[in-house]
Amino acid sequence: MSYIEVENLTKSFTVRKKREKGHLLREKTTVQALKGISLQIEKGDLIGYIGPNGAGKSTTVKILSGILTPDGGRVSVDGRVPWLERKKHVRHIGVVFGQRSQLWWDVPILDSYCLLKDIYRLTDADWKTRLDELTEKLDLGSLLRTPLRQLSLGQRMRAELCGSLLHRPELLFLDEPTIGLDAVSKLALRDFLKEENRKNGTTVLLTTHDMEDVAALCRRVTVIGHGSKLYDGTLNELLARYDTKRTVTARYDGEVSLESLPESCSMSRDGEDWRIVYEPAKVPTPELLSRLQSVGSIRELTAQPQNIDHMIAAMYREMDL
């Protein structure tokens, strides 16, 4: 049996529209957020759970964390049903919502950590050891006595992550954890999560729109759309389906003509640099490079794959998401 078992999970919400003029009651519609999702996740996995806005990602996380009760289906997390055994369940999980906080806004973050110690009934020794470890790794030592409202967004996210990991959870849910972070903060957070997963065997379910996060962290991705599972496998296999265009930039010694390149290639020139966009399915990369070398002496050559975001956007368009 897998650590997390999800079978035919369904959830719908009732949405009330704005009352129209002359009408006594507001119209109601039912939105099907999840339509029979099934998942199996092993202990220690680091999974990317991706899809467009409204796909059902956050709804799945809230059900797995015990916040919501599904309409139908079966869910088991290490043998527990999250919404039926919520008190027992939350002792083993940590949750970070990128746009919501579990720490108190107007008090120093250390005070929030002290309260979390009591909530999770941690011993003073265990709490102190874990807090020292996390504050060092997340560079929070100088911020412990600063109220949360005075921290930058990147500092707040590090503080939230520390709070979620104080009780050493076996399972960590990350919902848009790097939203709004700068490049330095993102890299530091990714390194920390990889180390936490490797060292402590923490199972991580990551939902995000930042595909660089997924590429850097996740060994496996699950794609959902319109409440249904569309793909479950490795990111490389997924991207290979949509890696339809690549770019090569070449700089030559002297003037050259690239008229001999296949018509399917798109060429442009910026100063000394030739930029060639091609489709590997029509022109294999070795063949293109051989043709580029045959027209002159290459001084500099740069090959670039298609941007991950462009490939994911192409996938969403093809899947009508």
KEMARSE-708632 format. One record per residue: x, y, z of N, C-alpha, C in turn; residue number from 1. Coordinates in steps of 0.02 Angstrom, whole numbers, padded with zeros to 5 digits, always signed. Example, Ala and Ser with C-alpha at 12.3 -4.5 7.8 and 13.67 -1.06 7.14 Angstrom:
+00660; -00284; +00390; +00615; -00225; +00390; +00660; -00165; +00390; 1 $
+00642; -00112; +00354; +00684; -00053; +00357; +00645; +00002; +00394; 2 $
end
This chain:
+00042; -00060; +00000; +00000; +00000; +00000; +00044; +00062; +00000; 1 $
+00027; +00111; -00042; +00066; +00173; -00047; +00055; +00217; +00013; 2 $
+00102; +00263; +00025; +00096; +00309; +00082; +00034; +00352; +00076; 3 $
+00020; +00378; +00015; -00041; +00415; +00001; -00080; +00378; -00053; 4 $
-00142; +00362; -00038; -00186; +00329; -00085; -00247; +00373; -00097; 5 $
-00259; +00393; -00159; -00317; +00432; -00178; -00353; +00395; -00234; 6 $
-00417; +00382; -00224; -00455; +00343; -00273; -00522; +00376; -00288; 7 $
-00531; +00394; -00351; -00595; +00422; -00376; -00619; +00481; -00333; 8 $
-00575; +00528; -00319; -00591; +00585; -00276; -00633; +00636; -00314; 9 $
-00690; +00655; -00284; -00734; +00705; -00314; -00750; +00760; -00264; 10 $
-00759; +00820; -00290; -00778; +00877; -00248; -00810; +00930; -00292; 11 $
-00867; +00956; -00269; -00901; +01010; -00306; -00917; +01066; -00258; 12 $
-00925; +01126; -00285; -00941; +01185; -00246; -01002; +01220; -00277; 13 $
-01041; +01250; -00234; -01098; +01290; -00257; -01077; +01363; -00260; 14 $
-01085; +01393; -00318; -01065; +01463; -00329; -01129; +01504; -00340; 15 $
-01136; +01556; -00301; -01194; +01601; -00308; -01175; +01662; -00349; 16 $
-01212; +01675; -00401; -01199; +01732; -00444; -01227; +01796; -00413; 17 $
-01203; +01852; -00436; -01229; +01916; -00413; -01303; +01922; -00431; 18 $
-01342; +01946; -00383; -01414; +01951; -00393; -01429; +02003; -00447; 19 $
-01469; +01983; -00495; -01488; +02028; -00549; -01544; +02075; -00527; 20 $
-01546; +02132; -00558; -01597; +02181; -00541; -01667; +02152; -00554; 21 $
-01710; +02159; -00503; -01778; +02135; -00509; -01787; +02063; -00487; 22 $
-01733; +02029; -00469; -01737; +01960; -00446; -01730; +01958; -00370; 23 $
-01771; +01917; -00338; -01768; +01911; -00265; -01710; +01868; -00242; 24 $
-01696; +01814; -00279; -01644; +01767; -00259; -01587; +01767; -00310; 25 $
-01528; +01748; -00286; -01470; +01742; -00330; -01469; +01674; -00363; 26 $
-01446; +01672; -00425; -01439; +01607; -00459; -01381; +01569; -00430; 27 $
-01388; +01502; -00430; -01336; +01459; -00405; -01313; +01411; -00460; 28 $
-01248; +01400; -00463; -01220; +01351; -00509; -01173; +01305; -00471; 29 $
-01166; +01245; -00496; -01121; +01196; -00465; -01058; +01189; -00506; 30 $
-01001; +01197; -00474; -00936; +01190; -00507; -00904; +01125; -00484; 31 $
-00888; +01082; -00531; -00856; +01018; -00515; -00781; +01028; -00512; 32 $
-00753; +01034; -00452; -00682; +01048; -00444; -00639; +00986; -00456; 33 $
-00661; +00928; -00434; -00625; +00865; -00444; -00672; +00813; -00472; 34 $
-00650; +00778; -00524; -00693; +00730; -00558; -00660; +00661; -00560; 35 $
-00654; +00630; -00503; -00628; +00562; -00501; -00553; +00557; -00504; 36 $
-00518; +00600; -00468; -00444; +00598; -00466; -00420; +00537; -00428; 37 $
-00369; +00503; -00455; -00337; +00447; -00421; -00261; +00457; -00421; 38 $
-00229; +00446; -00363; -00157; +00456; -00355; -00128; +00405; -00308; 39 $
-00066; +00387; -00320; -00027; +00347; -00271; +00041; +00380; -00263; 40 $
+00058; +00397; -00202; +00121; +00430; -00187; +00158; +00390; -00134; 41 $
+00221; +00374; -00147; +00261; +00335; -00100; +00294; +00381; -00049; 42 $
+00312; +00353; +00007; +00345; +00392; +00060; +00413; +00415; +00035; 43 $
+00428; +00479; +00046; +00491; +00508; +00025; +00490; +00537; -00045; 44 $
+00434; +00531; -00081; +00430; +00560; -00148; +00427; +00636; -00146; 45 $
+00449; +00667; -00199; +00443; +00739; -00208; +00406; +00750; -00273; 46 $
+00341; +00767; -00268; +00296; +00767; -00325; +00275; +00838; -00344; 47 $
+00277; +00853; -00408; +00250; +00916; -00433; +00178; +00905; -00456; 48 $
+00132; +00944; -00430; +00060; +00937; -00445; +00041; +01000; -00482; 49 $
+00036; +00997; -00548; +00030; +01058; -00588; -00033; +01058; -00630; 50 $
-00051; +01118; -00652; -00110; +01128; -00694; -00127; +01202; -00694; 51 $
-00170; +01224; -00740; -00188; +01294; -00744; -00232; +01315; -00685; 52 $
-00245; +01380; -00680; -00289; +01405; -00627; -00357; +01371; -00631; 53 $
-00384; +01352; -00574; -00450; +01319; -00572; -00449; +01246; -00589; 54 $
-00389; +01216; -00595; -00386; +01145; -00613; -00407; +01098; -00557; 55 $
-00400; +01121; -00494; -00417; +01079; -00436; -00358; +01063; -00392; 56 $
-00301; +01097; -00402; -00241; +01082; -00364; -00251; +01097; -00289; 57 $
-00271; +01159; -00275; -00279; +01179; -00205; -00334; +01139; -00170; 58 $
-00386; +01122; -00207; -00440; +01081; -00178; -00413; +01013; -00157; 59 $
-00370; +00984; -00199; -00340; +00919; -00181; -00298; +00925; -00118; 60 $
-00257; +00977; -00114; -00215; +00987; -00056; -00257; +00996; +00007; 61 $
-00311; +01034; +00002; -00353; +01046; +00061; -00388; +00982; +00084; 62 $
-00405; +00938; +00038; -00435; +00874; +00057; -00382; +00829; +00090; 63 $
-00322; +00827; +00060; -00269; +00784; +00087; -00245; +00809; +00155; 64 $
-00252; +00874; +00168; -00231; +00900; +00233; -00287; +00901; +00284; 65 $
-00348; +00880; +00264; -00404; +00875; +00311; -00446; +00937; +00317; 66 $
-00432; +00989; +00278; -00470; +01051; +00282; -00539; +01044; +00251; 67 $
-00543; +01007; +00195; -00606; +00996; +00160; -00625; +00923; +00162; 68 $
-00690; +00911; +00158; -00717; +00843; +00153; -00740; +00832; +00081; 69 $
-00719; +00779; +00048; -00739; +00768; -00022; -00811; +00744; -00027; 70 $
-00839; +00749; -00086; -00906; +00723; -00099; -00906; +00647; -00107; 71 $
-00851; +00622; -00134; -00846; +00550; -00146; -00774; +00529; -00156; 72 $
-00763; +00464; -00155; -00696; +00437; -00164; -00665; +00415; -00099; 73 $
-00605; +00388; -00105; -00569; +00363; -00046; -00500; +00396; -00042; 74 $
-00481; +00417; +00019; -00415; +00446; +00030; -00385; +00415; +00093; 75 $
-00322; +00395; +00087; -00285; +00368; +00144; -00215; +00398; +00143; 76 $
-00194; +00428; +00199; -00127; +00454; +00207; -00095; +00418; +00265; 77 $
-00049; +00372; +00250; -00018; +00330; +00301; -00071; +00295; +00343; 78 $
-00124; +00272; +00311; -00177; +00236; +00345; -00230; +00280; +00378; 79 $
-00223; +00346; +00374; -00271; +00392; +00405; -00317; +00423; +00352; 80 $
-00379; +00434; +00371; -00426; +00473; +00329; -00422; +00545; +00355; 81 $
-00394; +00591; +00316; -00377; +00658; +00342; -00434; +00695; +00377; 82 $
-00493; +00697; +00347; -00547; +00737; +00376; -00583; +00702; +00434; 83 $
-00573; +00636; +00441; -00604; +00600; +00496; -00557; +00594; +00557; 84 $
-00492; +00596; +00544; -00442; +00591; +00598; -00397; +00652; +00597; 85 $
-00429; +00710; +00596; -00392; +00771; +00583; -00340; +00786; +00637; 86 $
-00357; +00779; +00701; -00310; +00795; +00754; -00248; +00750; +00750; 87 $
-00259; +00687; +00738; -00203; +00641; +00731; -00164; +00655; +00667; 88 $
-00200; +00672; +00615; -00170; +00682; +00549; -00123; +00743; +00549; 89 $
-00146; +00800; +00578; -00108; +00861; +00572; -00042; +00858; +00611; 90 $
-00034; +00811; +00656; +00030; +00803; +00691; +00085; +00779; +00644; 91 $
+00064; +00751; +00587; +00112; +00720; +00541; +00122; +00760; +00477; 92 $
+00087; +00817; +00470; +00092; +00855; +00408; +00112; +00927; +00421; 93 $
+00140; +00958; +00370; +00153; +01030; +00370; +00125; +01060; +00306; 94 $
+00099; +01120; +00310; +00067; +01152; +00252; +00092; +01223; +00246; 95 $
+00113; +01242; +00185; +00132; +01311; +00171; +00091; +01335; +00112; 96 $
+00045; +01382; +00124; +00007; +01414; +00071; +00041; +01480; +00055; 97 $
+00061; +01489; -00008; +00099; +01548; -00027; +00063; +01614; -00015; 98 $
-00004; +01613; -00013; -00042; +01675; -00005; -00078; +01679; +00062; 99 $
-00064; +01632; +00107; -00094; +01633; +00174; -00041; +01619; +00226; 100 $
-00053; +01642; +00287; -00003; +01635; +00339; -00031; +01596; +00399; 101 $
+00012; +01556; +00429; -00006; +01522; +00491; +00026; +01557; +00552; 102 $
+00068; +01606; +00538; +00101; +01643; +00592; +00062; +01706; +00608; 103 $
+00071; +01731; +00669; +00032; +01789; +00691; +00066; +01853; +00665; 104 $
+00024; +01897; +00637; +00047; +01954; +00598; +00085; +02005; +00641; 105 $
+00062; +02020; +00701; +00087; +02077; +00740; +00136; +02058; +00795; 106 $
+00155; +01995; +00800; +00201; +01975; +00854; +00265; +01949; +00823; 107 $
+00320; +01949; +00861; +00383; +01921; +00835; +00373; +01848; +00815; 108 $
+00407; +01827; +00763; +00397; +01758; +00739; +00417; +01707; +00792; 109 $
+00463; +01724; +00836; +00482; +01678; +00890; +00422; +01663; +00935; 110 $
+00379; +01713; +00948; +00320; +01701; +00988; +00272; +01652; +00953; 111 $
+00267; +01657; +00887; +00226; +01610; +00849; +00255; +01539; +00855; 112 $
+00321; +01534; +00852; +00353; +01468; +00858; +00342; +01439; +00927; 113 $
+00342; +01481; +00978; +00329; +01457; +01046; +00258; +01429; +01052; 114 $
+00211; +01463; +01021; +00142; +01439; +01022; +00136; +01374; +00984; 115 $
+00170; +01368; +00927; +00169; +01306; +00888; +00199; +01249; +00928; 116 $
+00248; +01264; +00969; +00278; +01212; +01013; +00224; +01183; +01060; 117 $
+00183; +01227; +01087; +00130; +01204; +01132; +00075; +01168; +01094; 118 $
+00058; +01193; +01035; +00005; +01161; +00995; +00024; +01089; +00978; 119 $
+00087; +01079; +00958; +00110; +01012; +00939; +00139; +00973; +00997; 120 $
+00138; +01003; +01057; +00161; +00970; +01118; +00233; +00944; +01111; 121 $
+00276; +00988; +01087; +00347; +00971; +01081; +00382; +00983; +01147; 122 $
+00432; +00942; +01162; +00472; +00954; +01222; +00517; +01014; +01209; 123 $
+00538; +01046; +01263; +00582; +01105; +01256; +00646; +01087; +01218; 124 $
+00674; +01028; +01234; +00737; +01008; +01202; +00728; +00996; +01127; 125 $
+00675; +00959; +01109; +00663; +00945; +01038; +00649; +01009; +00999; 126 $
+00608; +01052; +01029; +00591; +01115; +00996; +00652; +01158; +00986; 127 $
+00694; +01164; +01037; +00754; +01206; +01033; +00802; +01179; +00980; 128 $
+00813; +01113; +00980; +00858; +01082; +00931; +00834; +01094; +00860; 129 $
+00769; +01082; +00849; +00742; +01091; +00781; +00741; +01164; +00760; 130 $
+00724; +01209; +00807; +00723; +01280; +00790; +00792; +01305; +00772; 131 $
+00843; +01284; +00810; +00912; +01304; +00794; +00932; +01279; +00725; 132 $
+00913; +01217; +00708; +00930; +01188; +00644; +00897; +01226; +00586; 133 $
+00832; +01241; +00594; +00795; +01274; +00540; +00815; +01347; +00533; 134 $
+00826; +01382; +00588; +00844; +01453; +00582; +00913; +01461; +00550; 135 $
+00957; +01413; +00561; +01022; +01416; +00529; +01016; +01403; +00454; 136 $
+00978; +01351; +00435; +00972; +01333; +00365; +00933; +01386; +00326; 137 $
+00884; +01416; +00358; +00841; +01465; +00324; +00862; +01537; +00338; 138 $
+00918; +01546; +00373; +00946; +01613; +00386; +00895; +01658; +00420; 139 $
+00867; +01634; +00476; +00816; +01671; +00512; +00839; +01697; +00580; 140 $
+00902; +01683; +00598; +00927; +01699; +00664; +00917; +01772; +00684; 141 $
+00929; +01818; +00639; +00924; +01889; +00655; +00852; +01915; +00651; 142 $
+00805; +01872; +00631; +00736; +01895; +00620; +00687; +01868; +00673; 143 $
+00711; +01827; +00719; +00665; +01793; +00765; +00624; +01841; +00808; 144 $
+00651; +01899; +00824; +00615; +01946; +00866; +00583; +02002; +00826; 145 $
+00576; +01991; +00762; +00543; +02040; +00718; +00472; +02018; +00703; 146 $
+00422; +02063; +00710; +00353; +02044; +00692; +00348; +02024; +00619; 147 $
+00304; +01979; +00605; +00296; +01953; +00537; +00281; +02009; +00487; 148 $
+00241; +02059; +00508; +00221; +02113; +00462; +00280; +02156; +00440; 149 $
+00336; +02153; +00476; +00394; +02194; +00458; +00443; +02156; +00412; 150 $
+00428; +02094; +00396; +00473; +02055; +00354; +00456; +02064; +00280; 151 $
+00506; +02056; +00238; +00494; +02055; +00166; +00459; +01991; +00147; 152 $
+00434; +01987; +00085; +00398; +01928; +00063; +00442; +01865; +00067; 153 $
+00505; +01871; +00044; +00550; +01814; +00047; +00564; +01792; +00118; 154 $
+00573; +01840; +00164; +00584; +01823; +00234; +00523; +01791; +00264; 155 $
+00463; +01815; +00246; +00402; +01786; +00273; +00394; +01713; +00251; 156 $
+00411; +01699; +00187; +00404; +01631; +00163; +00452; +01584; +00199; 157 $
+00513; +01608; +00212; +00560; +01567; +00250; +00534; +01555; +00321; 158 $
+00504; +01607; +00351; +00477; +01601; +00418; +00418; +01552; +00419; 159 $
+00376; +01554; +00367; +00319; +01509; +00363; +00343; +01436; +00357; 160 $
+00394; +01426; +00316; +00421; +01359; +00306; +00450; +01332; +00371; 161 $
+00484; +01375; +00408; +00512; +01354; +00472; +00455; +01333; +00519; 162 $
+00402; +01372; +00522; +00346; +01355; +00566; +00313; +01289; +00547; 163 $
+00310; +01274; +00482; +00278; +01213; +00459; +00320; +01151; +00473; 164 $
+00386; +01160; +00483; +00431; +01103; +00491; +00455; +01093; +00563; 165 $
+00433; +01136; +00609; +00457; +01131; +00678; +00442; +01063; +00709; 166 $
+00386; +01034; +00693; +00365; +00970; +00725; +00388; +00909; +00684; 167 $
+00434; +00920; +00637; +00463; +00867; +00595; +00408; +00826; +00559; 168 $
+00368; +00858; +00517; +00314; +00821; +00483; +00342; +00770; +00433; 169 $
+00305; +00716; +00424; +00323; +00666; +00374; +00302; +00689; +00305; 170 $
+00251; +00731; +00302; +00222; +00752; +00238; +00216; +00828; +00237; 171 $
+00241; +00859; +00183; +00240; +00932; +00176; +00202; +00951; +00113; 172 $
+00150; +00992; +00121; +00113; +01019; +00065; +00137; +01090; +00052; 173 $
+00157; +01104; -00010; +00180; +01171; -00029; +00136; +01196; -00085; 174 $
+00096; +01247; -00071; +00050; +01276; -00120; +00077; +01345; -00140; 175 $
+00108; +01349; -00199; +00138; +01411; -00223; +00188; +01441; -00172; 176 $
+00238; +01403; -00149; +00282; +01427; -00096; +00330; +01481; -00118; 177 $
+00343; +01488; -00184; +00392; +01538; -00207; +00359; +01597; -00241; 178 $
+00294; +01605; -00233; +00258; +01660; -00267; +00286; +01727; -00243; 179 $
+00307; +01768; -00291; +00332; +01835; -00274; +00404; +01838; -00250; 180 $
+00439; +01781; -00246; +00508; +01782; -00220; +00558; +01802; -00275; 181 $
+00613; +01834; -00254; +00665; +01851; -00301; +00707; +01789; -00317; 182 $
+00752; +01795; -00365; +00790; +01737; -00389; +00833; +01707; -00333; 183 $
+00865; +01749; -00293; +00909; +01724; -00239; +00868; +01685; -00188; 184 $
+00810; +01711; -00168; +00768; +01678; -00120; +00742; +01611; -00147; 185 $
+00724; +01610; -00211; +00700; +01548; -00242; +00753; +01493; -00240; 186 $
+00814; +01511; -00260; +00868; +01462; -00261; +00882; +01435; -00191; 187 $
+00882; +01479; -00141; +00895; +01458; -00072; +00840; +01411; -00048; 188 $
+00778; +01428; -00064; +00721; +01387; -00042; +00723; +01318; -00076; 189 $
+00740; +01316; -00140; +00744; +01252; -00175; +00798; +01208; -00144; 190 $
+00856; +01237; -00130; +00911; +01198; -00099; +00890; +01170; -00032; 191 $
+00855; +01210; +00007; +00833; +01187; +00073; +00784; +01129; +00066; 192 $
+00736; +01135; +00021; +00686; +01082; +00013; +00717; +01016; -00010; 193 $
+00765; +01021; -00056; +00799; +00960; -00078; +00837; +00927; -00021; 194 $
+00869; +00968; +00021; +00906; +00941; +00078; +00858; +00910; +00129; 195 $
+00802; +00942; +00142; +00752; +00916; +00189; +00724; +00850; +00165; 196 $
+00711; +00845; +00101; +00686; +00783; +00072; +00738; +00728; +00075; 197 $
+00801; +00744; +00060; +00854; +00694; +00060; +00873; +00671; +00130; 198 $
+00880; +00718; +00175; +00905; +00703; +00242; +00852; +00670; +00286; 199 $
+00791; +00697; +00284; +00739; +00674; +00330; +00685; +00630; +00297; 200 $
+00691; +00621; +00231; +00642; +00579; +00197; +00572; +00609; +00195; 201 $
+00567; +00676; +00199; +00503; +00709; +00200; +00469; +00703; +00132; 202 $
+00408; +00679; +00131; +00369; +00676; +00070; +00342; +00746; +00055; 203 $
+00351; +00769; -00007; +00333; +00837; -00025; +00285; +00836; -00085; 204 $
+00228; +00870; -00078; +00183; +00881; -00134; +00183; +00955; -00150; 205 $
+00209; +00972; -00209; +00218; +01042; -00229; +00169; +01061; -00282; 206 $
+00127; +01111; -00269; +00084; +01139; -00320; +00109; +01209; -00337; 207 $
+00120; +01222; -00401; +00150; +01286; -00420; +00139; +01298; -00494; 208 $
+00143; +01362; -00514; +00145; +01380; -00585; +00216; +01393; -00608; 209 $
+00264; +01392; -00562; +00334; +01406; -00579; +00366; +01340; -00600; 210 $
+00373; +01330; -00665; +00400; +01267; -00691; +00474; +01258; -00675; 211 $
+00509; +01313; -00662; +00579; +01306; -00642; +00583; +01272; -00573; 212 $
+00536; +01287; -00529; +00532; +01252; -00465; +00523; +01177; -00475; 213 $
+00476; +01160; -00519; +00461; +01089; -00532; +00522; +01055; -00562; 214 $
+00555; +01087; -00611; +00613; +01057; -00643; +00670; +01047; -00595; 215 $
+00678; +01094; -00548; +00734; +01090; -00500; +00722; +01040; -00444; 216 $
+00658; +01028; -00427; +00643; +00990; -00367; +00613; +00921; -00379; 217 $
+00570; +00914; -00429; +00525; +00857; -00433; +00550; +00802; -00479; 218 $
+00548; +00741; -00454; +00565; +00683; -00495; +00504; +00660; -00536; 219 $
+00446; +00680; -00515; +00384; +00658; -00547; +00334; +00715; -00547; 220 $
+00293; +00719; -00599; +00242; +00770; -00603; +00175; +00738; -00619; 221 $
+00123; +00767; -00591; +00054; +00749; -00607; +00019; +00811; -00633; 222 $
-00011; +00806; -00691; -00046; +00862; -00722; -00121; +00851; -00717; 223 $
-00157; +00901; -00691; -00230; +00897; -00690; -00259; +00957; -00726; 224 $
-00319; +00948; -00751; -00355; +01001; -00785; -00429; +00986; -00785; 225 $
-00469; +01036; -00772; -00542; +01028; -00768; -00560; +00973; -00718; 226 $
-00519; +00967; -00665; -00535; +00919; -00612; -00516; +00847; -00627; 227 $
-00482; +00834; -00682; -00463; +00766; -00701; -00388; +00759; -00709; 228 $
-00362; +00700; -00695; -00290; +00687; -00703; -00276; +00674; -00777; 229 $
-00226; +00711; -00803; -00210; +00707; -00874; -00143; +00674; -00888; 230 $
-00098; +00676; -00839; -00031; +00647; -00848; +00000; +00631; -00781; 231 $
+00037; +00577; -00777; +00073; +00559; -00716; +00137; +00523; -00737; 232 $
+00194; +00557; -00727; +00258; +00527; -00747; +00314; +00576; -00736; 233 $
+00370; +00567; -00772; +00427; +00612; -00763; +00417; +00676; -00802; 234 $
+00449; +00730; -00779; +00444; +00794; -00814; +00478; +00790; -00882; 235 $
+00535; +00755; -00886; +00570; +00751; -00950; +00528; +00718; -01004; 236 $
+00493; +00664; -00985; +00449; +00630; -01034; +00392; +00676; -01056; 237 $
+00366; +00715; -01009; +00312; +00761; -01025; +00336; +00815; -01073; 238 $
+00394; +00845; -01057; +00419; +00900; -01098; +00441; +00877; -01168; 239 $
+00463; +00813; -01171; +00486; +00788; -01236; +00430; +00789; -01288; 240 $
+00367; +00783; -01265; +00311; +00785; -01312; +00301; +00855; -01342; 241 $
+00323; +00906; -01305; +00309; +00974; -01326; +00372; +01014; -01341; 242 $
+00429; +00979; -01344; +00493; +01012; -01361; +00497; +01015; -01437; 243 $
+00455; +01058; -01467; +00448; +01058; -01539; +00493; +01109; -01574; 244 $
+00519; +01157; -01537; +00561; +01208; -01568; +00623; +01221; -01526; 245 $
+00679; +01231; -01559; +00741; +01248; -01525; +00774; +01305; -01562; 246 $
+00823; +01337; -01528; +00856; +01396; -01557; +00932; +01386; -01555; 247 $
+00965; +01403; -01610; +01037; +01402; -01615; +01061; +01472; -01635; 248 $
+01110; +01498; -01599; +01140; +01562; -01617; +01212; +01550; -01639; 249 $
+01230; +01572; -01698; +01297; +01559; -01726; +01330; +01626; -01746; 250 $
+01396; +01630; -01732; +01436; +01688; -01752; +01495; +01661; -01793; 251 $
+01503; +01689; -01854; +01554; +01664; -01900; +01613; +01712; -01906; 252 $
+01670; +01685; -01928; +01727; +01726; -01948; +01716; +01746; -02021; 253 $
+01695; +01808; -02031; +01682; +01832; -02099; +01609; +01823; -02119; 254 $
+01593; +01846; -02180; +01525; +01843; -02206; +01509; +01773; -02232; 255 $
+01448; +01750; -02218; +01425; +01685; -02242; +01354; +01692; -02268; 256 $
+01331; +01642; -02305; +01262; +01638; -02327; +01231; +01574; -02300; 257 $
+01171; +01580; -02272; +01137; +01522; -02243; +01078; +01500; -02286; 258 $
+01082; +01516; -02351; +01026; +01498; -02396; +01018; +01423; -02403; 259 $
+01070; +01384; -02387; +01066; +01311; -02397; +01028; +01276; -02340; 260 $
+01009; +01313; -02289; +00972; +01282; -02234; +00902; +01263; -02255; 261 $
+00873; +01212; -02225; +00805; +01191; -02244; +00754; +01248; -02237; 262 $
+00702; +01247; -02278; +00652; +01300; -02277; +00614; +01302; -02211; 263 $
+00612; +01247; -02175; +00575; +01245; -02111; +00610; +01285; -02057; 264 $
+00673; +01304; -02068; +00710; +01344; -02019; +00693; +01418; -02027; 265 $
+00686; +01451; -01971; +00674; +01524; -01971; +00739; +01558; -01951; 266 $
+00762; +01606; -01994; +00827; +01639; -01982; +00818; +01714; -01973; 267 $
+00859; +01742; -01929; +00863; +01815; -01922; +00934; +01832; -01902; 268 $
+00952; +01897; -01912; +01020; +01917; -01898; +01020; +01980; -01855; 269 $
+01064; +01980; -01804; +01073; +02037; -01761; +01148; +02051; -01756; 270 $
+01172; +02099; -01797; +01244; +02112; -01800; +01280; +02053; -01830; 271 $
+01327; +02024; -01792; +01365; +01967; -01815; +01331; +01900; -01800; 272 $
+01278; +01902; -01760; +01246; +01841; -01738; +01188; +01820; -01783; 273 $
+01191; +01756; -01805; +01136; +01725; -01841; +01094; +01686; -01791; 274 $
+01028; +01696; -01792; +00983; +01660; -01747; +00938; +01614; -01789; 275 $
+00943; +01549; -01777; +00907; +01499; -01816; +00859; +01462; -01770; 276 $
+00794; +01465; -01786; +00743; +01427; -01749; +00722; +01369; -01792; 277 $
+00724; +01308; -01764; +00710; +01248; -01804; +00668; +01198; -01764; 278 $
+00640; +01150; -01799; +00600; +01098; -01768; +00639; +01032; -01772; 279 $
+00659; +01004; -01715; +00698; +00942; -01716; +00665; +00884; -01753; 280 $
+00598; +00884; -01754; +00562; +00830; -01788; +00574; +00833; -01864; 281 $
+00584; +00894; -01890; +00595; +00903; -01962; +00669; +00906; -01980; 282 $
+00708; +00938; -01937; +00780; +00943; -01949; +00817; +00919; -01886; 283 $
+00844; +00858; -01886; +00880; +00834; -01826; +00938; +00881; -01809; 284 $
+00950; +00889; -01746; +01002; +00936; -01723; +01070; +00921; -01754; 285 $
+01094; +00858; -01756; +01160; +00845; -01787; +01163; +00867; -01860; 286 $
+01108; +00857; -01897; +01107; +00878; -01967; +01111; +00954; -01973; 287 $
+01075; +00990; -01930; +01077; +01063; -01933; +01147; +01089; -01917; 288 $
+01178; +01062; -01865; +01244; +01084; -01845; +01295; +01070; -01900; 289 $
+01287; +01013; -01933; +01333; +00996; -01988; +01326; +01047; -02045; 290 $
+01264; +01067; -02060; +01254; +01116; -02114; +01282; +01184; -02095; 291 $
+01274; +01203; -02032; +01300; +01268; -02009; +01376; +01269; -02014; 292 $
+01408; +01213; -01999; +01481; +01209; -02002; +01506; +01210; -02074; 293 $
+01465; +01186; -02120; +01488; +01180; -02190; +01490; +01247; -02227; 294 $
+01456; +01298; -02200; +01453; +01362; -02236; +01508; +01411; -02216; 295 $
+01546; +01395; -02163; +01599; +01440; -02143; +01629; +01421; -02075; 296 $
+01679; +01459; -02055; +01713; +01446; -01992; +01674; +01478; -01935; 297 $
+01649; +01436; -01889; +01608; +01460; -01834; +01653; +01483; -01776; 298 $
+01643; +01545; -01756; +01681; +01572; -01699; +01646; +01556; -01633; 299 $
+01579; +01558; -01633; +01541; +01547; -01571; +01474; +01516; -01589; 300 $
+01453; +01466; -01550; +01390; +01432; -01563; +01354; +01419; -01497; 301 $
+01290; +01437; -01493; +01250; +01426; -01433; +01185; +01393; -01453; 302 $
+01170; +01336; -01420; +01107; +01300; -01433; +01063; +01306; -01371; 303 $
+01000; +01322; -01381; +00953; +01331; -01326; +00890; +01289; -01337; 304 $
+00869; +01251; -01286; +00804; +01217; -01291; +00748; +01268; -01284; 305 $
+00688; +01247; -01300; +00631; +01291; -01291; +00619; +01304; -01217; 306 $
+00597; +01364; -01201; +00583; +01381; -01131; +00530; +01335; -01103; 307 $
+00540; +01312; -01040; +00493; +01265; -01009; +00422; +01293; -01007; 308 $
+00417; +01358; -00990; +00350; +01388; -00986; +00315; +01386; -01053; 309 $
+00352; +01395; -01108; +00321; +01391; -01174; +00296; +01320; -01189; 310 $
+00335; +01270; -01167; +00314; +01201; -01179; +00253; +01184; -01138; 311 $
+00250; +01207; -01075; +00192; +01193; -01034; +00131; +01229; -01061; 312 $
+00141; +01291; -01086; +00085; +01328; -01116; +00059; +01291; -01177; 313 $
+00104; +01263; -01217; +00084; +01223; -01276; +00044; +01162; -01255; 314 $
+00066; +01131; -01200; +00030; +01072; -01173; -00040; +01091; -01152; 315 $
-00047; +01147; -01116; -00113; +01169; -01094; -00159; +01183; -01153; 316 $
-00131; +01214; -01206; -00172; +01229; -01265; -00195; +01164; -01299; 317 $
-00149; +01116; -01304; -00167; +01053; -01337; -00220; +01015; -01297; 318 $
-00215; +01019; -01230; -00263; +00985; -01187; -00327; +01025; -01176; 319 $
-00331; +01084; -01209; -00389; +01127; -01204; -00402; +01148; -01131; 320 $
-00349; +01170; -01097; -00355; +01190; -01027; -00357; +01266; -01021; 321 $
end
